[in-house]
């Protein structure tokens, strides 16, 4: 656990919760959208945290960039294709590259202090890569997926990243390497935005409690402004 702790941003209703496990993988074709750092068998939950408040807030903002998905579209483009009715009077227009104003009506930041006696598997460490290649190499070749990427944080095929999560969870379940709470990887899209993916069970890190910080994030929040600047994305009211 970093000395400064880890952070998570999201809506009030779920920022302090582990979601249900994602559905298991049910395709032999490359899976390029959807859950990335989840269990391939759908048996345990994961949540993605960050090494700084800026990075955690940036993860929320990043979905509103003009280009997000492999086809070049962003979430705004997909939302516009999904909605068939006209917007309600007074609703702000959804614009790619801008964070919608109503995001800040329900955006909160959790700060988990760094004194928790847990460790994370560094997904980029050579020994981690070697262990994964030994465990997953034959299965990946059978899927026609080739060898493991040297940078799994940029791997597009969710089948691979989710198999990686399941394999590491299984390898760490013996407890021989200590109380492993999840994995650590370089953040995206900014590599300096270190990411920590918690898994449960075992739930070794609490997302709420007396020692966990909790605050509302306003559009003028320093960390929100820094995140928007890093992503080159506009905040409500900005020129």
MDAnalysis code that builds the backbone (N, CA, C; Angstrom):
import MDAnalysis as mda
import numpy as np

u = mda.Universe.empty(717, n_residues=239, atom_resindex=np.repeat(np.arange(239), 3), trajectory=True)
u.add_TopologyAttr("name", ["N", "CA", "C"] * 239)
u.add_TopologyAttr("resid", np.arange(1, 240))
u.add_TopologyAttr("resname", ["UNK", "UNK", "UNK", "UNK", "UNK", "UNK", "UNK", "UNK", "UNK", "UNK", "UNK", "UNK", "UNK", "UNK", "UNK", "UNK", "UNK", "UNK", "UNK", "UNK", "UNK", "UNK", "UNK", "UNK", "UNK", "UNK", "UNK", "UNK", "UNK", "UNK", "UNK", "UNK", "UNK", "UNK", "UNK", "UNK", "UNK", "UNK", "UNK", "UNK", "UNK", "UNK", "UNK", "UNK", "UNK", "UNK", "UNK", "UNK", "UNK", "UNK", "UNK", "UNK", "UNK", "UNK", "UNK", "UNK", "UNK", "UNK", "UNK", "UNK", "UNK", "UNK", "UNK", "UNK", "UNK", "UNK", "UNK", "UNK", "UNK", "UNK", "UNK", "UNK", "UNK", "UNK", "UNK", "UNK", "UNK", "UNK", "UNK", "UNK", "UNK", "UNK", "UNK", "UNK", "UNK", "UNK", "UNK", "UNK", "UNK", "UNK", "UNK", "UNK", "UNK", "UNK", "UNK", "UNK", "UNK", "UNK", "UNK", "UNK", "UNK", "UNK", "UNK", "UNK", "UNK", "UNK", "UNK", "UNK", "UNK", "UNK", "UNK", "UNK", "UNK", "UNK", "UNK", "UNK", "UNK", "UNK", "UNK", "UNK", "UNK", "UNK", "UNK", "UNK", "UNK", "UNK", "UNK", "UNK", "UNK", "UNK", "UNK", "UNK", "UNK", "UNK", "UNK", "UNK", "UNK", "UNK", "UNK", "UNK", "UNK", "UNK", "UNK", "UNK", "UNK", "UNK", "UNK", "UNK", "UNK", "UNK", "UNK", "UNK", "UNK", "UNK", "UNK", "UNK", "UNK", "UNK", "UNK", "UNK", "UNK", "UNK", "UNK", "UNK", "UNK", "UNK", "UNK", "UNK", "UNK", "UNK", "UNK", "UNK", "UNK", "UNK", "UNK", "UNK", "UNK", "UNK", "UNK", "UNK", "UNK", "UNK", "UNK", "UNK", "UNK", "UNK", "UNK", "UNK", "UNK", "UNK", "UNK", "UNK", "UNK", "UNK", "UNK", "UNK", "UNK", "UNK", "UNK", "UNK", "UNK", "UNK", "UNK", "UNK", "UNK", "UNK", "UNK", "UNK", "UNK", "UNK", "UNK", "UNK", "UNK", "UNK", "UNK", "UNK", "UNK", "UNK", "UNK", "UNK", "UNK", "UNK", "UNK", "UNK", "UNK", "UNK", "UNK", "UNK", "UNK", "UNK", "UNK", "UNK", "UNK", "UNK", "UNK", "UNK", "UNK", "UNK", "UNK"])
u.atoms.positions = np.array([
    [0.846, -1.195, 0.000],
    [0.000, 0.000, 0.000],
    [0.887, 1.253, 0.000],
    [0.648, 2.211, -0.900],
    [1.443, 3.446, -0.881],
    [1.264, 4.192, 0.436],
    [2.314, 4.883, 0.874],
    [2.232, 5.615, 2.132],
    [1.136, 6.674, 2.104],
    [0.909, 7.258, 0.918],
    [-0.111, 8.303, 0.797],
    [-1.512, 7.736, 0.688],
    [-1.645, 6.423, 0.612],
    [-2.947, 5.795, 0.493],
    [-3.422, 5.710, -0.942],
    [-4.666, 5.306, -1.133],
    [-5.254, 5.202, -2.461],
    [-6.612, 5.899, -2.473],
    [-7.087, 6.215, -3.682],
    [-8.284, 7.034, -3.844],
    [-9.241, 6.378, -4.836],
    [-10.525, 6.678, -4.630],
    [-11.554, 6.236, -5.569],
    [-12.605, 7.318, -5.692],
    [-13.014, 7.629, -6.925],
    [-14.050, 8.631, -7.169],
    [-15.243, 7.968, -7.831],
    [-16.432, 8.474, -7.516],
    [-17.638, 7.915, -8.117],
    [-18.886, 8.501, -7.495],
    [-20.017, 7.910, -7.811],
    [-21.300, 8.378, -7.284],
    [-21.458, 7.967, -5.815],
    [-22.262, 8.734, -5.105],
    [-22.506, 8.471, -3.681],
    [-22.949, 7.025, -3.459],
    [-23.841, 6.537, -4.324],
    [-24.470, 5.242, -4.096],
    [-23.494, 4.077, -4.185],
    [-22.400, 4.230, -4.949],
    [-21.537, 3.063, -5.140],
    [-20.050, 3.309, -4.930],
    [-19.632, 4.534, -4.586],
    [-18.206, 4.795, -4.457],
    [-17.585, 4.024, -3.292],
    [-18.391, 3.649, -2.303],
    [-17.881, 2.917, -1.149],
    [-18.231, 1.428, -1.213],
    [-18.645, 0.947, -2.366],
    [-19.120, -0.430, -2.483],
    [-18.306, -1.220, -3.514],
    [-18.145, -2.506, -3.255],
    [-17.686, -3.427, -4.291],
    [-18.907, -3.827, -5.123],
    [-18.833, -3.735, -6.433],
    [-19.981, -4.136, -7.255],
    [-20.084, -5.653, -7.324],
    [-21.182, -6.179, -7.826],
    [-21.250, -7.621, -8.076],
    [-20.194, -8.025, -9.106],
    [-19.778, -9.283, -9.098],
    [-18.818, -9.729, -10.117],
    [-19.354, -9.497, -11.526],
    [-18.455, -9.186, -12.439],
    [-18.851, -9.018, -13.837],
    [-19.253, -10.370, -14.421],
    [-20.077, -10.377, -15.463],
    [-20.444, -11.650, -16.093],
    [-19.204, -12.374, -16.610],
    [-19.199, -13.695, -16.587],
    [-18.041, -14.442, -17.097],
    [-17.884, -14.252, -18.599],
    [-16.675, -14.440, -19.065],
    [-16.395, -14.344, -20.502],
    [-17.115, -15.478, -21.222],
    [-17.792, -15.122, -22.305],
    [-18.557, -16.135, -23.052],
    [-18.311, -15.998, -24.543],
    [-17.053, -15.709, -24.930],
    [-16.728, -15.588, -26.339],
    [-15.298, -16.030, -26.584],
    [-15.039, -16.550, -27.765],
    [-13.681, -16.899, -28.178],
    [-13.082, -15.834, -29.081],
    [-13.831, -14.771, -29.301],
    [-13.349, -13.678, -30.142],
    [-12.749, -12.582, -29.265],
    [-11.860, -11.767, -29.824],
    [-11.323, -10.643, -29.040],
    [-12.439, -9.790, -28.456],
    [-12.294, -9.443, -27.205],
    [-13.301, -8.657, -26.486],
    [-12.691, -7.278, -26.243],
    [-13.149, -6.277, -27.007],
    [-12.476, -4.992, -27.047],
    [-13.168, -3.896, -26.258],
    [-14.346, -4.167, -25.728],
    [-15.077, -3.186, -24.937],
    [-15.473, -3.799, -23.598],
    [-15.843, -2.925, -22.666],
    [-16.384, -3.417, -21.399],
    [-15.334, -3.618, -20.329],
    [-15.644, -4.524, -19.420],
    [-14.811, -4.747, -18.249],
    [-13.399, -5.180, -18.651],
    [-12.395, -4.582, -17.999],
    [-11.006, -4.935, -18.286],
    [-10.389, -5.716, -17.133],
    [-10.400, -5.133, -15.935],
    [-9.741, -5.762, -14.787],
    [-10.780, -6.445, -13.910],
    [-11.376, -7.499, -14.445],
    [-12.387, -8.271, -13.739],
    [-12.013, -9.743, -13.773],
    [-12.762, -10.554, -13.059],
    [-12.547, -12.000, -13.045],
    [-13.167, -12.615, -14.299],
    [-12.389, -13.374, -15.046],
    [-12.892, -13.969, -16.283],
    [-14.008, -14.965, -16.028],
    [-14.061, -15.548, -14.821],
    [-15.101, -16.522, -14.500],
    [-16.281, -15.903, -13.747],
    [-16.192, -14.614, -13.433],
    [-17.296, -13.944, -12.765],
    [-17.538, -14.384, -11.341],
    [-16.471, -14.754, -10.613],
    [-16.641, -15.263, -9.243],
    [-16.217, -14.283, -8.158],
    [-15.364, -13.307, -8.470],
    [-15.000, -12.308, -7.468],
    [-15.116, -10.905, -8.066],
    [-15.271, -9.921, -7.184],
    [-15.458, -8.533, -7.593],
    [-14.133, -7.784, -7.617],
    [-14.104, -6.686, -8.367],
    [-12.947, -5.803, -8.359],
    [-13.411, -4.352, -8.402],
    [-12.615, -3.476, -7.813],
    [-12.808, -2.033, -7.965],
    [-11.448, -1.419, -8.267],
    [-11.455, -0.376, -9.100],
    [-10.210, 0.274, -9.487],
    [-10.026, 1.550, -8.692],
    [-8.911, 1.632, -7.991],
    [-8.542, 2.822, -7.239],
    [-7.299, 3.449, -7.878],
    [-6.898, 4.589, -7.351],
    [-5.770, 5.318, -7.931],
    [-4.821, 5.779, -6.838],
    [-3.606, 6.104, -7.263],
    [-2.586, 6.532, -6.315],
    [-2.659, 7.997, -5.942],
    [-3.589, 8.749, -6.541],
    [-3.759, 10.164, -6.214],
    [-5.206, 10.565, -6.439],
    [-5.605, 11.668, -5.800],
    [-6.963, 12.181, -5.998],
    [-7.161, 12.618, -7.441],
    [-6.153, 13.251, -8.023],
    [-6.242, 13.690, -9.423],
    [-6.519, 12.519, -10.348],
    [-5.802, 11.430, -10.146],
    [-5.975, 10.263, -11.015],
    [-7.353, 9.635, -10.843],
    [-7.834, 9.558, -9.594],
    [-9.147, 8.955, -9.345],
    [-10.252, 9.772, -10.016],
    [-10.185, 11.088, -9.900],
    [-11.171, 11.954, -10.544],
    [-10.998, 11.890, -12.067],
    [-9.764, 11.818, -12.507],
    [-9.496, 11.717, -13.943],
    [-10.100, 10.483, -14.575],
    [-10.185, 9.389, -13.822],
    [-10.816, 8.178, -14.353],
    [-12.295, 8.422, -14.671],
    [-12.954, 9.238, -13.859],
    [-14.356, 9.570, -14.119],
    [-14.462, 10.469, -15.350],
    [-13.570, 11.464, -15.453],
    [-13.611, 12.406, -16.570],
    [-13.235, 11.750, -17.895],
    [-12.344, 10.755, -17.846],
    [-11.778, 10.199, -19.072],
    [-12.836, 9.623, -20.004],
    [-13.940, 9.149, -19.457],
    [-14.978, 8.553, -20.296],
    [-15.639, 9.576, -21.223],
    [-15.450, 10.869, -20.921],
    [-16.085, 11.913, -21.733],
    [-15.145, 12.488, -22.790],
    [-13.974, 11.902, -22.950],
    [-13.081, 12.351, -24.022],
    [-13.713, 12.078, -25.385],
    [-13.238, 12.803, -26.377],
    [-13.798, 12.648, -27.723],
    [-13.510, 11.264, -28.276],
    [-12.351, 10.701, -27.947],
    [-11.977, 9.380, -28.452],
    [-11.687, 8.472, -27.265],
    [-12.440, 7.386, -27.167],
    [-12.256, 6.451, -26.062],
    [-12.182, 5.028, -26.581],
    [-13.138, 4.614, -27.392],
    [-13.259, 3.226, -27.813],
    [-12.417, 2.945, -29.058],
    [-12.214, 1.669, -29.346],
    [-11.332, 1.279, -30.435],
    [-11.845, 1.721, -31.798],
    [-13.146, 1.986, -31.918],
    [-13.682, 2.454, -33.186],
    [-13.571, 3.967, -33.343],
    [-12.912, 4.633, -32.355],
    [-12.720, 6.069, -32.435],
    [-13.840, 6.877, -31.822],
    [-14.911, 6.233, -31.376],
    [-16.027, 6.957, -30.777],
    [-15.806, 7.114, -29.279],
    [-16.535, 8.051, -28.692],
    [-16.500, 8.253, -27.257],
    [-17.839, 7.911, -26.646],
    [-17.902, 8.006, -25.322],
    [-19.148, 7.644, -24.646],
    [-20.285, 8.588, -25.031],
    [-19.963, 9.854, -25.313],
    [-20.999, 10.802, -25.716],
    [-21.624, 10.368, -27.036],
    [-20.792, 9.932, -27.998],
    [-21.318, 9.452, -29.274],
    [-22.264, 8.273, -29.068],
    [-21.875, 7.355, -28.196],
    [-22.707, 6.175, -27.970],
    [-23.992, 6.519, -27.224],
    [-23.903, 7.458, -26.300],
    [-25.105, 7.883, -25.589],
    [-26.098, 8.532, -26.556],
    [-25.596, 9.342, -27.475],
    [-26.483, 10.004, -28.428],
    [-27.140, 8.997, -29.354],
    [-26.422, 7.917, -29.690],
    [-27.018, 6.888, -30.545],
    [-28.061, 6.087, -29.779],
    [-27.865, 5.970, -28.457],
    [-28.770, 5.168, -27.642],
    [-30.085, 5.894, -27.380],
    [-30.004, 7.200, -27.061],
    [-31.212, 7.952, -26.739],
    [-31.985, 8.289, -28.014],
    [-33.276, 8.025, -27.979],
    [-34.126, 8.312, -29.139],
    [-35.042, 9.505, -28.897],
    [-35.334, 9.831, -27.643],
    [-36.222, 10.949, -27.330],
    [-35.433, 12.254, -27.258],
    [-36.133, 13.356, -27.401],
    [-35.513, 14.666, -27.265],
    [-35.163, 14.928, -25.801],
    [-34.077, 15.656, -25.537],
    [-33.729, 15.966, -24.147],
    [-34.776, 16.848, -23.499],
    [-34.875, 16.767, -22.171],
    [-35.807, 17.608, -21.438],
    [-35.404, 19.074, -21.553],
    [-36.383, 19.978, -21.538],
    [-36.058, 21.412, -21.593],
    [-35.112, 21.804, -20.464],
    [-34.071, 22.533, -20.820],
    [-33.108, 22.979, -19.822],
    [-31.937, 22.051, -19.608],
    [-32.036, 20.809, -20.110],
    [-30.907, 19.891, -19.982],
    [-29.737, 20.382, -20.823],
    [-28.505, 20.343, -20.286],
    [-27.350, 20.777, -21.073],
    [-27.071, 19.798, -22.211],
    [-26.554, 20.326, -23.308],
    [-26.210, 19.477, -24.445],
    [-24.984, 18.632, -24.109],
    [-25.007, 17.363, -24.514],
    [-23.853, 16.494, -24.326],
    [-22.848, 16.761, -25.433],
    [-21.624, 17.128, -25.059],
    [-20.589, 17.490, -26.023],
    [-19.349, 16.659, -25.751],
    [-18.830, 15.989, -26.784],
    [-17.604, 15.210, -26.624],
    [-16.456, 16.135, -26.239],
    [-15.658, 15.701, -25.280],
    [-14.538, 16.511, -24.824],
    [-14.894, 17.460, -23.700],
    [-16.125, 17.377, -23.175],
    [-16.548, 18.218, -22.063],
    [-17.232, 17.357, -20.999],
    [-16.936, 17.635, -19.733],
    [-17.577, 16.916, -18.641],
    [-18.971, 17.522, -18.423],
    [-20.033, 16.724, -18.507],
    [-21.384, 17.270, -18.297],
    [-21.523, 17.882, -16.903],
    [-22.236, 19.006, -16.790],
    [-22.369, 19.668, -15.486],
    [-22.967, 18.779, -14.409],
    [-23.910, 17.896, -14.777],
    [-24.572, 17.108, -13.742],
    [-23.673, 16.039, -13.133],
    [-22.500, 15.808, -13.698],
    [-21.550, 14.869, -13.089],
    [-21.193, 15.328, -11.677],
    [-21.093, 16.655, -11.495],
    [-20.659, 17.192, -10.206],
    [-21.779, 17.229, -9.174],
    [-22.977, 16.918, -9.586],
    [-24.068, 16.822, -8.613],
    [-23.932, 15.567, -7.756],
    [-23.155, 14.598, -8.249],
    [-23.051, 13.318, -7.537],
    [-21.662, 12.720, -7.754],
    [-20.632, 13.485, -7.418],
    [-19.251, 13.027, -7.561],
    [-18.544, 13.158, -6.217],
    [-18.087, 12.027, -5.701],
    [-17.467, 11.984, -4.376],
    [-16.131, 11.249, -4.447],
    [-15.263, 11.600, -3.512],
    [-13.922, 11.034, -3.472],
    [-13.695, 10.331, -2.141],
    [-13.243, 9.089, -2.228],
    [-12.873, 8.301, -1.053],
    [-11.352, 8.238, -0.974],
    [-10.801, 8.461, 0.217],
    [-9.359, 8.334, 0.438],
    [-9.108, 7.274, 1.504],
    [-8.463, 6.194, 1.082],
    [-8.132, 5.101, 1.985],
    [-6.692, 5.306, 2.455],
    [-6.450, 5.521, 3.751],
    [-5.101, 5.824, 4.236],
    [-4.128, 4.680, 3.987],
    [-2.852, 5.037, 4.008],
    [-1.827, 4.090, 3.588],
    [-1.286, 3.176, 4.659],
    [-1.924, 3.131, 5.815],
    [-1.360, 2.294, 6.878],
    [-1.881, 0.859, 6.851],
    [-2.779, 0.528, 5.913],
    [-3.312, -0.838, 5.857],
    [-2.184, -1.833, 5.559],
    [-2.078, -2.916, 6.344],
    [-0.978, -3.877, 6.174],
    [-1.232, -4.860, 5.039],
    [-1.297, -4.339, 3.812],
    [-1.551, -5.192, 2.651],
    [-0.520, -4.900, 1.569],
    [-0.436, -5.807, 0.611],
    [0.481, -5.630, -0.520],
    [-0.302, -5.794, -1.821],
    [0.296, -5.302, -2.905],
    [-0.280, -5.424, -4.234],
    [0.730, -6.096, -5.161],
    [0.234, -6.906, -6.068],
    [1.095, -7.519, -7.077],
    [1.372, -6.483, -8.160],
    [2.641, -6.214, -8.441],
    [3.011, -5.285, -9.510],
    [2.904, -6.027, -10.836],
    [1.929, -5.644, -11.643],
    [1.650, -6.385, -12.867],
    [2.747, -6.208, -13.915],
    [3.605, -5.187, -13.718],
    [4.669, -4.917, -14.683],
    [6.004, -5.534, -14.279],
    [6.090, -6.097, -13.073],
    [7.347, -6.663, -12.603],
    [7.733, -7.878, -13.452],
    [9.023, -8.047, -13.759],
    [9.455, -9.188, -14.575],
    [9.022, -10.536, -14.006],
    [9.078, -10.686, -12.679],
    [8.692, -11.964, -12.088],
    [7.189, -12.228, -12.242],
    [6.398, -11.152, -12.244],
    [4.956, -11.316, -12.479],
    [4.711, -11.749, -13.921],
    [5.393, -11.110, -14.848],
    [5.258, -11.466, -16.264],
    [5.666, -12.914, -16.509],
    [6.743, -13.346, -15.861],
    [7.203, -14.726, -16.036],
    [6.188, -15.720, -15.492],
    [5.630, -15.418, -14.321],
    [4.637, -16.318, -13.734],
    [3.389, -16.392, -14.595],
    [2.956, -15.252, -15.140],
    [1.767, -15.233, -15.987],
    [1.993, -15.978, -17.288],
    [3.154, -15.810, -17.873],
    [3.455, -16.510, -19.122],
    [3.464, -18.021, -18.900],
    [4.011, -18.461, -17.764],
    [4.037, -19.893, -17.465],
    [2.635, -20.445, -17.258],
    [1.779, -19.654, -16.607],
    [0.426, -20.119, -16.304],
    [-0.525, -19.985, -17.490],
    [-0.384, -18.887, -18.246],
    [-1.372, -18.571, -19.271],
    [-0.925, -18.816, -20.700],
    [0.376, -19.010, -20.899],
    [0.889, -19.160, -22.259],
    [0.120, -20.152, -23.107],
    [-0.046, -21.398, -22.659],
    [-0.775, -22.382, -23.478],
    [-2.220, -21.984, -23.752],
    [-2.907, -21.423, -22.738],
    [-4.306, -21.036, -22.927],
    [-4.433, -19.903, -23.933],
    [-3.512, -18.935, -23.874],
    [-3.576, -17.816, -24.807],
    [-3.296, -18.268, -26.235],
    [-2.358, -19.183, -26.376],
    [-2.077, -19.695, -27.723],
    [-3.266, -20.479, -28.263],
    [-3.969, -21.183, -27.381],
    [-5.154, -21.927, -27.813],
    [-6.262, -20.976, -28.272],
    [-6.315, -19.785, -27.666],
    [-7.295, -18.781, -28.065],
    [-6.866, -18.018, -29.311],
    [-5.619, -18.250, -29.744],
    [-5.098, -17.489, -30.872],
    [-4.712, -16.082, -30.495],
    [-4.487, -15.860, -29.189],
    [-4.183, -14.517, -28.707],
    [-2.692, -14.221, -28.675],
    [-1.856, -15.202, -28.989],
    [-0.421, -14.982, -28.998],
    [0.160, -14.915, -27.600],
    [1.251, -14.148, -27.458],
    [1.931, -14.033, -26.171],
    [1.380, -12.843, -25.386],
    [1.705, -12.825, -24.115],
    [1.270, -11.718, -23.272],
    [1.930, -10.421, -23.701],
    [1.162, -9.337, -23.639],
    [1.699, -8.018, -23.944],
    [2.733, -7.628, -22.896],
    [3.752, -6.883, -23.330],
    [4.755, -6.397, -22.388],
    [4.169, -5.332, -21.470],
    [3.089, -4.699, -21.893],
    [2.411, -3.694, -21.074],
    [0.931, -4.041, -21.015],
    [0.560, -4.820, -20.018],
    [-0.826, -5.286, -19.910],
    [-1.806, -4.144, -19.647],
    [-1.306, -3.006, -19.140],
    [-2.190, -1.873, -18.908],
    [-2.732, -1.310, -20.220],
    [-2.073, -1.623, -21.330],
    [-2.528, -1.162, -22.644],
    [-3.109, -2.291, -23.489],
    [-3.265, -3.462, -22.915],
    [-3.850, -4.596, -23.640],
    [-5.322, -4.309, -23.953],
    [-5.698, -4.416, -25.224],
    [-7.069, -4.086, -25.632],
    [-8.041, -5.245, -25.437],
    [-7.542, -6.474, -25.532],
    [-8.422, -7.644, -25.461],
    [-8.751, -7.958, -24.004],
    [-10.010, -7.745, -23.646],
    [-10.434, -7.966, -22.264],
    [-10.367, -9.430, -21.860],
    [-10.405, -10.352, -22.806],
    [-10.253, -11.760, -22.444],
    [-8.924, -11.981, -21.738],
    [-7.884, -11.308, -22.233],
    [-6.543, -11.507, -21.690],
    [-6.406, -10.858, -20.325],
    [-6.822, -9.596, -20.198],
    [-6.660, -8.913, -18.909],
    [-7.491, -9.567, -17.816],
    [-8.654, -10.084, -18.181],
    [-9.494, -10.724, -17.171],
    [-8.961, -12.107, -16.793],
    [-8.346, -12.807, -17.737],
    [-7.662, -14.059, -17.399],
    [-6.462, -13.794, -16.493],
    [-5.782, -12.683, -16.745],
    [-4.651, -12.297, -15.896],
    [-5.120, -12.065, -14.460],
    [-6.230, -11.343, -14.300],
    [-6.744, -11.093, -12.954],
    [-7.090, -12.390, -12.245],
    [-7.745, -13.283, -12.940],
    [-8.137, -14.556, -12.304],
    [-6.899, -15.374, -11.923],
    [-5.911, -15.389, -12.794],
    [-4.704, -16.163, -12.521],
    [-3.966, -15.616, -11.304],
    [-3.808, -14.290, -11.224],
    [-3.106, -13.703, -10.086],
    [-3.891, -13.903, -8.793],
    [-5.202, -13.789, -8.866],
    [-6.041, -14.021, -7.677],
    [-5.858, -15.447, -7.172],
    [-5.817, -16.396, -8.086],
    [-5.647, -17.802, -7.709],
    [-4.264, -18.045, -7.120],
    [-3.229, -17.487, -7.758],
    [-1.864, -17.690, -7.288],
    [-1.648, -17.085, -5.901],
    [-2.347, -15.983, -5.606],
    [-2.166, -15.305, -4.321],
    [-3.075, -15.846, -3.224],
    [-3.995, -16.711, -3.578],
    [-4.978, -17.185, -2.606],
    [-4.378, -18.070, -1.521],
    [-3.172, -18.579, -1.748],
    [-2.536, -19.431, -0.748],
    [-2.038, -18.643, 0.457],
    [-1.832, -17.335, 0.276],
    [-1.335, -16.511, 1.362],
    [0.165, -16.566, 1.548],
    [0.878, -17.294, 0.673],
    [2.326, -17.449, 0.857],
    [3.089, -16.158, 0.630],
    [2.523, -15.243, -0.150],
    [3.225, -13.988, -0.421],
    [2.684, -12.844, 0.428],
    [1.869, -13.163, 1.431],
    [1.344, -12.146, 2.321],
    [-0.096, -11.782, 1.993],
    [-0.623, -10.767, 2.695],
    [-2.012, -10.348, 2.479],
    [-2.145, -9.516, 1.202],
    [-2.394, -10.157, 0.085],
    [-2.464, -9.473, -1.213],
    [-3.890, -8.953, -1.426],
    [-4.003, -7.634, -1.578],
    [-5.318, -6.999, -1.731],
    [-5.726, -6.832, -3.180],
    [-4.776, -7.028, -4.118],
    [-5.084, -6.845, -5.528],
    [-3.820, -6.611, -6.322],
    [-3.935, -5.879, -7.430],
    [-2.784, -5.656, -8.296],
    [-2.552, -4.164, -8.485],
    [-1.312, -3.853, -8.833],
    [-0.926, -2.477, -9.136],
    [-0.482, -2.421, -10.580],
    [-0.902, -1.363, -11.309],
    [-0.446, -1.207, -12.694],
    [-0.353, 0.271, -13.035],
    [0.359, 0.566, -14.094],
    [0.452, 1.946, -14.569],
    [-0.927, 2.412, -15.000],
    [-1.227, 3.657, -14.703],
    [-2.543, 4.180, -15.044],
    [-2.692, 4.498, -16.517],
    [-3.927, 4.652, -16.938],
    [-4.270, 5.052, -18.290],
    [-5.314, 6.164, -18.202],
    [-5.269, 7.170, -19.070],
    [-4.341, 7.337, -20.190],
    [-3.009, 7.947, -19.792],
    [-2.882, 8.447, -18.577],
    [-1.640, 9.029, -18.088],
    [-0.891, 7.959, -17.296],
    [0.288, 7.571, -17.768],
    [1.038, 6.490, -17.126],
    [1.405, 6.817, -15.690],
    [1.426, 8.108, -15.335],
    [1.759, 8.500, -13.964],
    [0.581, 8.320, -13.013],
    [-0.580, 8.058, -13.574],
    [-1.769, 7.852, -12.738],
    [-1.820, 6.392, -12.294],
    [-0.995, 6.074, -11.341],
    [-0.870, 4.704, -10.847],
    [-2.226, 4.156, -10.422],
    [-2.509, 2.921, -10.834],
    [-3.807, 2.308, -10.549],
    [-3.633, 1.109, -9.618],
    [-4.605, 0.920, -8.728],
    [-4.628, -0.208, -7.804],
    [-5.994, -0.872, -7.924],
    [-6.010, -2.128, -8.361],
    [-7.268, -2.856, -8.517],
    [-7.443, -3.769, -7.313],
    [-8.459, -3.480, -6.499],
    [-8.758, -4.307, -5.329],
    [-9.672, -5.448, -5.740],
    [-9.486, -6.604, -5.096],
    [-10.420, -7.715, -5.348],
    [-11.075, -8.165, -4.046],
    [-12.215, -8.800, -4.204],
    [-12.946, -9.323, -3.039],
    [-13.867, -10.449, -3.498],
    [-13.851, -11.598, -2.796],
    [-12.999, -11.901, -1.648],
    [-11.581, -12.278, -2.075],
    [-10.601, -12.200, -1.134],
    [-10.761, -11.668, 0.222],
    [-10.799, -10.146, 0.200],
    [-11.643, -9.542, 1.021],
    [-11.775, -8.092, 1.095],
    [-10.845, -7.586, 2.185],
    [-9.642, -7.172, 1.791],
    [-8.624, -6.769, 2.749],
    [-8.546, -5.261, 2.938],
    [-9.208, -4.503, 2.078],
    [-9.198, -3.042, 2.164],
    [-10.637, -2.552, 2.239],
    [-10.968, -1.791, 3.273],
    [-12.319, -1.251, 3.429],
    [-12.455, 0.055, 2.665],
    [-13.573, 0.230, 1.970],
    [-13.844, 1.451, 1.220],
    [-14.609, 2.477, 2.046],
    [-14.940, 2.138, 3.266],
    [-15.637, 3.067, 4.159],
    [-15.212, 2.768, 5.596],
    [-15.497, 3.714, 6.491],
    [-15.138, 3.532, 7.892],
    [-14.616, 4.820, 8.493],
    [-14.305, 4.771, 9.788],
    [-13.889, 5.977, 10.516],
    [-12.582, 6.552, 9.989],
    [-11.707, 5.704, 9.454],
    [-10.400, 6.194, 9.007],
    [-10.377, 6.544, 7.525],
    [-11.464, 6.307, 6.816],
    [-11.519, 6.547, 5.376],
    [-12.078, 7.939, 5.105],
    [-11.344, 8.741, 4.327],
    [-11.800, 10.078, 3.978],
    [-12.906, 10.044, 2.941],
    [-13.800, 11.027, 3.002],
    [-14.936, 11.069, 2.079],
    [-15.317, 12.530, 1.868],
    [-15.346, 12.986, 0.603],
    [-15.731, 14.377, 0.340],
    [-16.360, 14.517, -1.039],
    [-17.165, 15.562, -1.171],
    [-17.755, 15.922, -2.452],
    [-16.703, 16.599, -3.320],
    [-16.766, 16.360, -4.625],
    [-15.845, 16.979, -5.581],
    [-16.607, 18.027, -6.380],
    [-16.221, 19.284, -6.242],
    [-16.830, 20.378, -6.997],
    [-16.062, 20.607, -8.293],
    [-16.664, 21.309, -9.227],
    [-16.001, 21.523, -10.519],
    [-14.784, 22.437, -10.396],
    [-14.715, 23.213, -9.301],
    [-13.563, 24.079, -9.089],
    [-12.512, 23.432, -8.185],
    [-12.735, 22.193, -7.794],
    [-11.779, 21.457, -6.957],
    [-10.419, 21.409, -7.654],
    [-9.344, 21.645, -6.913],
    [-7.999, 21.679, -7.499],
    [-7.652, 20.373, -8.212],
    [-8.011, 19.250, -7.594],
    [-7.703, 17.954, -8.214],
    [-8.544, 17.736, -9.470],
    [-9.776, 18.224, -9.480],
    [-10.620, 18.117, -10.672],
    [-10.044, 18.950, -11.808],
    [-9.584, 20.149, -11.497],
    [-8.991, 21.019, -12.516],
    [-7.717, 20.392, -13.068],
    [-6.898, 19.834, -12.175],
    [-5.654, 19.194, -12.630],
    [-5.942, 17.989, -13.514],
    [-6.960, 17.202, -13.162],
    [-7.321, 16.031, -13.963],
    [-7.809, 16.450, -15.347],
    [-8.651, 17.480, -15.394],
    [-9.167, 17.951, -16.679],
    [-8.039, 18.489, -17.551],
    [-7.089, 19.180, -16.934],
    [-5.950, 19.708, -17.683],
    [-5.106, 18.577, -18.257],
    [-4.870, 17.544, -17.466],
    [-4.070, 16.407, -17.933],
    [-4.744, 15.693, -19.093],
    [-6.070, 15.644, -19.072],
    [-6.839, 14.940, -20.115],
    [-7.167, 15.845, -21.296],
    [-6.881, 17.146, -21.171],
    [-7.269, 18.126, -22.191],
    [-8.768, 18.070, -22.457],
    [-9.519, 18.128, -21.376],
    [-10.973, 18.054, -21.446],
    [-11.546, 19.266, -20.697],
    [-12.670, 19.788, -21.151],
    [-13.240, 20.992, -20.563],
    [-14.156, 20.668, -19.387],
    [-14.116, 21.558, -18.389],
    [-15.036, 21.492, -17.264],
    [-16.185, 22.475, -17.489],
    [-17.331, 22.265, -16.863],
    [-18.444, 23.213, -17.013],
    [-18.022, 24.624, -16.631],
    [-18.356, 25.573, -17.481],
    [-18.027, 26.968, -17.203],
    [-16.675, 27.401, -17.667],
    [-15.847, 26.471, -18.176],
    [-14.511, 26.852, -18.643],
    [-14.599, 27.371, -20.070],
    [-13.697, 28.275, -20.462],
    [-13.751, 28.838, -21.811],
    [-13.368, 27.814, -22.877],
])
